[in-house]
C-alpha cells in the first residue's frame, strides 16, 4: 500500500511529457507505434510488469472482456513481485506516471497496474 503522499498518474505515450509527470515509466511490452524515443521522455521501460503477450492478444482492447482481463492481469502482477516492488519504491519517492499506448483510457493495463500498486485492485 502506498502512502497518501505518493502519486501514480496515467498518461498516453502520445501526449507530451510534462514536469509534473515525475518519473515516466512505460508499462507496455511493445514500444508505442510512431513515438520517437527522443520525444517520449521515458525514464524506465518496465516490460516485465506489462500484461503477457498472450493476455494482451486475448484482450484485444475489447471492453466486454475488461472484467476478465482485469482479473487475469492482476494474477500476472502477483507473479511479478520484483517489478511491482520497484514501481512501488519509485512511487514512494514521488510522482510516477505510468505511460501506455492504448487509445482507451479506461480499459488498459496501466489502469489495472495503478490499482494494483495502490492496493485497490478488485
C-alpha atoms as an extended CHARMM CRD file, in Angstrom:
* protein
*
       122  EXT
         1         1  UNK       CA              0.0000000000        0.0000000000        0.0000000000  PROA      1               0.0000000000
         2         2  UNK       CA              1.3040000000        3.4270000000       -0.8910000000  PROA      2               0.0000000000
         3         3  UNK       CA              1.1720000000        6.4860000000        1.3090000000  PROA      3               0.0000000000
         4         4  UNK       CA             -1.1240000000        9.3970000000        0.5620000000  PROA      4               0.0000000000
         5         5  UNK       CA              1.8970000000       11.4850000000       -0.4140000000  PROA      5               0.0000000000
         6         6  UNK       CA              2.8110000000        9.3240000000       -3.3840000000  PROA      6               0.0000000000
         7         7  UNK       CA              1.0110000000        9.8190000000       -6.6430000000  PROA      7               0.0000000000
         8         8  UNK       CA              0.6130000000        7.4630000000       -9.5450000000  PROA      8               0.0000000000
         9         9  UNK       CA             -0.6310000000        9.0770000000      -12.7210000000  PROA      9               0.0000000000
        10        10  UNK       CA             -1.5520000000        7.6620000000      -16.1050000000  PROA      10              0.0000000000
        11        11  UNK       CA             -0.7020000000        9.1870000000      -19.4590000000  PROA      11              0.0000000000
        12        12  UNK       CA             -0.7860000000        8.0950000000      -23.0630000000  PROA      12              0.0000000000
        13        13  UNK       CA              2.5810000000        7.8880000000      -24.7810000000  PROA      13              0.0000000000
        14        14  UNK       CA              1.2300000000       10.2040000000      -27.4830000000  PROA      14              0.0000000000
        15        15  UNK       CA              0.7430000000       13.0840000000      -25.0400000000  PROA      15              0.0000000000
        16        16  UNK       CA              3.7230000000       15.3820000000      -24.4460000000  PROA      16              0.0000000000
        17        17  UNK       CA              5.8070000000       14.8880000000      -21.3300000000  PROA      17              0.0000000000
        18        18  UNK       CA              5.3830000000       17.4840000000      -18.5920000000  PROA      18              0.0000000000
        19        19  UNK       CA              7.4020000000       18.3440000000      -15.4620000000  PROA      19              0.0000000000
        20        20  UNK       CA              4.5080000000       17.2690000000      -13.2190000000  PROA      20              0.0000000000
        21        21  UNK       CA              4.7660000000       13.7250000000      -14.6500000000  PROA      21              0.0000000000
        22        22  UNK       CA              7.6490000000       12.9870000000      -12.3060000000  PROA      22              0.0000000000
        23        23  UNK       CA              9.2750000000        9.6790000000      -13.2230000000  PROA      23              0.0000000000
        24        24  UNK       CA              7.8420000000        8.3990000000      -16.5100000000  PROA      24              0.0000000000
        25        25  UNK       CA              7.5910000000        4.6140000000      -16.7670000000  PROA      25              0.0000000000
        26        26  UNK       CA              6.4850000000        2.8950000000      -19.9570000000  PROA      26              0.0000000000
        27        27  UNK       CA              4.4080000000       -0.1140000000      -18.8880000000  PROA      27              0.0000000000
        28        28  UNK       CA              3.7530000000       -1.7290000000      -22.2770000000  PROA      28              0.0000000000
        29        29  UNK       CA              5.6290000000       -4.7020000000      -23.7100000000  PROA      29              0.0000000000
        30        30  UNK       CA              5.7880000000       -3.0520000000      -27.1170000000  PROA      30              0.0000000000
        31        31  UNK       CA              7.0950000000        0.4240000000      -27.8680000000  PROA      31              0.0000000000
        32        32  UNK       CA              4.1710000000        2.6980000000      -28.8820000000  PROA      32              0.0000000000
        33        33  UNK       CA              3.8790000000        2.9060000000      -32.6420000000  PROA      33              0.0000000000
        34        34  UNK       CA              5.0390000000        6.1930000000      -34.1240000000  PROA      34              0.0000000000
        35        35  UNK       CA              6.5770000000        7.5500000000      -30.9120000000  PROA      35              0.0000000000
        36        36  UNK       CA             10.2270000000        8.5380000000      -31.1710000000  PROA      36              0.0000000000
        37        37  UNK       CA             12.3230000000        7.5150000000      -28.1890000000  PROA      37              0.0000000000
        38        38  UNK       CA             13.8100000000       11.0100000000      -28.0090000000  PROA      38              0.0000000000
        39        39  UNK       CA             10.3330000000       12.5400000000      -27.7240000000  PROA      39              0.0000000000
        40        40  UNK       CA              8.8800000000       10.0580000000      -25.2510000000  PROA      40              0.0000000000
        41        41  UNK       CA             10.9760000000       11.1650000000      -22.2340000000  PROA      41              0.0000000000
        42        42  UNK       CA             10.7280000000        7.6750000000      -20.7290000000  PROA      42              0.0000000000
        43        43  UNK       CA             12.8210000000        7.1910000000      -17.5870000000  PROA      43              0.0000000000
        44        44  UNK       CA             12.1870000000        3.4460000000      -17.2900000000  PROA      44              0.0000000000
        45        45  UNK       CA             10.6930000000        0.8480000000      -19.6170000000  PROA      45              0.0000000000
        46        46  UNK       CA              9.3070000000       -1.9270000000      -17.4190000000  PROA      46              0.0000000000
        47        47  UNK       CA              8.1650000000       -4.6080000000      -19.8580000000  PROA      47              0.0000000000
        48        48  UNK       CA              8.1250000000       -7.1890000000      -17.0810000000  PROA      48              0.0000000000
        49        49  UNK       CA              5.0780000000       -5.6120000000      -15.4090000000  PROA      49              0.0000000000
        50        50  UNK       CA              3.1050000000       -5.3450000000      -18.6620000000  PROA      50              0.0000000000
        51        51  UNK       CA              0.4150000000       -7.9080000000      -19.4720000000  PROA      51              0.0000000000
        52        52  UNK       CA              1.8180000000      -11.0390000000      -21.0960000000  PROA      52              0.0000000000
        53        53  UNK       CA              1.7090000000      -11.1910000000      -24.8840000000  PROA      53              0.0000000000
        54        54  UNK       CA             -0.9330000000      -13.9320000000      -24.7340000000  PROA      54              0.0000000000
        55        55  UNK       CA             -3.1610000000      -11.9270000000      -22.3820000000  PROA      55              0.0000000000
        56        56  UNK       CA             -2.7290000000       -8.7350000000      -24.3870000000  PROA      56              0.0000000000
        57        57  UNK       CA             -3.6960000000      -10.5120000000      -27.6180000000  PROA      57              0.0000000000
        58        58  UNK       CA             -6.6640000000      -12.2480000000      -25.9740000000  PROA      58              0.0000000000
        59        59  UNK       CA             -7.9670000000       -8.9450000000      -24.5650000000  PROA      59              0.0000000000
        60        60  UNK       CA             -7.6060000000       -7.0470000000      -27.8430000000  PROA      60              0.0000000000
        61        61  UNK       CA             -8.8390000000       -3.9040000000      -26.0420000000  PROA      61              0.0000000000
        62        62  UNK       CA            -12.3810000000       -5.3020000000      -26.1070000000  PROA      62              0.0000000000
        63        63  UNK       CA            -14.2960000000       -3.5910000000      -23.2660000000  PROA      63              0.0000000000
        64        64  UNK       CA            -16.5680000000       -6.6560000000      -22.9880000000  PROA      64              0.0000000000
        65        65  UNK       CA            -13.5020000000       -8.6610000000      -21.9030000000  PROA      65              0.0000000000
        66        66  UNK       CA            -12.3760000000       -5.9960000000      -19.4180000000  PROA      66              0.0000000000
        67        67  UNK       CA            -13.5130000000       -7.6840000000      -16.1560000000  PROA      67              0.0000000000
        68        68  UNK       CA            -11.7610000000      -10.9360000000      -17.0720000000  PROA      68              0.0000000000
        69        69  UNK       CA             -8.6790000000       -9.0910000000      -18.3520000000  PROA      69              0.0000000000
        70        70  UNK       CA             -8.5360000000       -7.1570000000      -15.0770000000  PROA      70              0.0000000000
        71        71  UNK       CA             -8.6850000000      -10.3990000000      -13.0840000000  PROA      71              0.0000000000
        72        72  UNK       CA             -6.1030000000      -12.2330000000      -15.2060000000  PROA      72              0.0000000000
        73        73  UNK       CA             -3.6740000000       -9.3370000000      -15.3170000000  PROA      73              0.0000000000
        74        74  UNK       CA             -3.9230000000       -8.9010000000      -11.5350000000  PROA      74              0.0000000000
        75        75  UNK       CA             -2.9400000000      -12.5810000000      -11.2370000000  PROA      75              0.0000000000
        76        76  UNK       CA              0.0530000000      -11.9650000000      -13.5050000000  PROA      76              0.0000000000
        77        77  UNK       CA              1.1220000000       -8.9790000000      -11.4160000000  PROA      77              0.0000000000
        78        78  UNK       CA              1.1750000000      -11.1490000000       -8.2920000000  PROA      78              0.0000000000
        79        79  UNK       CA              3.8740000000      -13.1880000000      -10.0600000000  PROA      79              0.0000000000
        80        80  UNK       CA              5.9610000000      -10.0950000000      -10.8620000000  PROA      80              0.0000000000
        81        81  UNK       CA              6.9740000000       -9.1680000000       -7.3260000000  PROA      81              0.0000000000
        82        82  UNK       CA             10.3310000000       -7.5900000000       -8.2270000000  PROA      82              0.0000000000
        83        83  UNK       CA              8.9280000000       -5.2860000000      -10.8980000000  PROA      83              0.0000000000
        84        84  UNK       CA              5.9180000000       -4.3130000000       -8.8160000000  PROA      84              0.0000000000
        85        85  UNK       CA              8.1170000000       -3.5870000000       -5.8140000000  PROA      85              0.0000000000
        86        86  UNK       CA             10.4250000000       -1.4340000000       -7.9590000000  PROA      86              0.0000000000
        87        87  UNK       CA              7.4220000000        0.6320000000       -9.0700000000  PROA      87              0.0000000000
        88        88  UNK       CA              6.1530000000        0.9420000000       -5.5030000000  PROA      88              0.0000000000
        89        89  UNK       CA              9.5620000000        2.1840000000       -4.4050000000  PROA      89              0.0000000000
        90        90  UNK       CA              9.5800000000        4.8200000000       -7.1570000000  PROA      90              0.0000000000
        91        91  UNK       CA              6.0610000000        5.9110000000       -6.1940000000  PROA      91              0.0000000000
        92        92  UNK       CA              7.0210000000        6.2610000000       -2.5330000000  PROA      92              0.0000000000
        93        93  UNK       CA              9.7330000000        8.7000000000       -3.5990000000  PROA      93              0.0000000000
        94        94  UNK       CA              7.4230000000       10.9640000000       -5.6180000000  PROA      94              0.0000000000
        95        95  UNK       CA              5.1400000000       11.1840000000       -8.5930000000  PROA      95              0.0000000000
        96        96  UNK       CA              5.2520000000        8.3400000000      -11.0900000000  PROA      96              0.0000000000
        97        97  UNK       CA              3.4550000000        8.4460000000      -14.4110000000  PROA      97              0.0000000000
        98        98  UNK       CA              2.6020000000        5.1100000000      -15.9670000000  PROA      98              0.0000000000
        99        99  UNK       CA              2.8830000000        5.6640000000      -19.7070000000  PROA      99              0.0000000000
       100       100  UNK       CA              0.8820000000        3.4650000000      -22.0900000000  PROA      100             0.0000000000
       101       101  UNK       CA             -0.0140000000        3.3620000000      -25.7630000000  PROA      101             0.0000000000
       102       102  UNK       CA             -3.6680000000        2.2340000000      -25.7030000000  PROA      102             0.0000000000
       103       103  UNK       CA             -6.3530000000        4.5540000000      -27.0570000000  PROA      103             0.0000000000
       104       104  UNK       CA             -8.9320000000        3.5220000000      -24.4750000000  PROA      104             0.0000000000
       105       105  UNK       CA             -8.1830000000        5.4930000000      -21.3220000000  PROA      105             0.0000000000
       106       106  UNK       CA            -10.3880000000        3.3640000000      -19.0680000000  PROA      106             0.0000000000
       107       107  UNK       CA             -9.7110000000       -0.1730000000      -20.2980000000  PROA      107             0.0000000000
       108       108  UNK       CA             -5.9570000000       -0.7510000000      -20.4290000000  PROA      108             0.0000000000
       109       109  UNK       CA             -3.2100000000       -2.4260000000      -18.4750000000  PROA      109             0.0000000000
       110       110  UNK       CA             -1.9600000000        0.7920000000      -16.8980000000  PROA      110             0.0000000000
       111       111  UNK       CA             -5.3190000000        1.2130000000      -15.1190000000  PROA      111             0.0000000000
       112       112  UNK       CA             -5.0260000000       -2.2710000000      -13.6110000000  PROA      112             0.0000000000
       113       113  UNK       CA             -1.3940000000       -1.6660000000      -12.6600000000  PROA      113             0.0000000000
       114       114  UNK       CA             -2.2080000000        1.6560000000      -10.9650000000  PROA      114             0.0000000000
       115       115  UNK       CA             -4.9910000000       -0.0170000000       -8.9730000000  PROA      115             0.0000000000
       116       116  UNK       CA             -2.7100000000       -2.9110000000       -8.0470000000  PROA      116             0.0000000000
       117       117  UNK       CA              0.0520000000       -0.5810000000       -6.8720000000  PROA      117             0.0000000000
       118       118  UNK       CA             -2.3990000000        1.4640000000       -4.8330000000  PROA      118             0.0000000000
       119       119  UNK       CA             -3.8980000000       -1.5890000000       -3.2040000000  PROA      119             0.0000000000
       120       120  UNK       CA             -7.2990000000       -1.0170000000       -4.7750000000  PROA      120             0.0000000000
       121       121  UNK       CA             -7.3740000000       -3.9290000000       -7.2400000000  PROA      121             0.0000000000
       122       122  UNK       CA            -10.5870000000       -5.8960000000       -7.3140000000  PROA      122             0.0000000000
